[in-house]
Amino acid sequence: MTDTKNSGDKTLHVPGKTLSLKRPVEQGVVRQSFSHGRSKAVVVEKVKRRIIGPGEHPKPEAAPAAPAAAAPRPAAPAPRPAAPAPAAPAPAA
């Protein structure tokens, strides 16, 4: 029988990081205030918009074809029943 593990084989290794470009991100701190009086500092990030150079065409955004058809209309309100006639006042005895 032959051994499936050979001590002379090279072991697998993880390749180095791939090169990638990260978009510049600006960070800032703002105060978030709540209706009940509490406030806290939160970190916000602002991503810069990509500027399209000459010769590059922006990708067309998929606009909704029919926004009215996508959102169903609310049903008409149900007719209210007629108010009951006020009861006749009781005769004074």
N, C-alpha and C positions, 0 to 999 in steps of 0.2 A: 504494500500500500504506500501511497505517496502522501506526504503531509500537505495540507492545504495552506498552511502558514509557512512561508519561507522567511527566515530571519534576514536574508539578504535583500528582500524587496524594499523599495522606498516606501515610506509612509506618506499618506495623503496629508497635504497641508492646505491651509486657507490662503487664497490669493490675497495680495495687498488690496488696499482700498482702490476703488475705481475713481477716476477723475470726474468731478462734476462741478458745475458752476452753481453757486447759490446766489439768489437774488438779494440785493442789499435790503436790510430791514432796519428801520428806525424804531427804537424803543423809547417809551416815555412812561411816566407815572402820573396818574390822575386820581382824584378823590371821587369815590363812588358814594353817593349819599342815598340813604333809604328813607322811605316816608315816615318811619317811626323814629327818626332822629339819629340813627347810627350812621357812621360813615367809615369807609376803609380805603386804603390806598391800593390801587390795582395797577398792574403793568399792562400797557397796551403796546401793540406793534403796528407800525404803519409800513405797509409794503409799497415800494415805489412802483408806479405804473411803467410798463415797458413801452418805450418809444419805438415806433415803427419807422425805419429808415426808408429812403427812396428806393424803389424797386421791390420792396416787400409789400405784400398785400395783406390786410387783416383778414383773419378767417371769418367768414360770415357766421354770425350768431344765429342759432336756431330760434326764430321768433315763434311764439305760439300762433298757429294758423287761425284759430277762432277762439279768442278768450271767452266769448259769451257761451260757446258750446261746451267749453271745458268745465265751466262752473255752472252747475244746474241752478236754475232760477228757484227761489223759494216759492212754495205753494202760496196761492192767494189765501189771505186769512179767512177762516171759516166765518160765515155770517152769524152774527149774534142773534140769539133768540129774542123775540120781542119782550119788552119788560112786562112783568105781570101787572095787571090792573090793580091799583091800590084798593085795599079792602074798605068797604063802607064803614064809616065810624059807627060804633055801637050807640044805640039810642040811650039817652040819659033816663034813668028810671026814677 
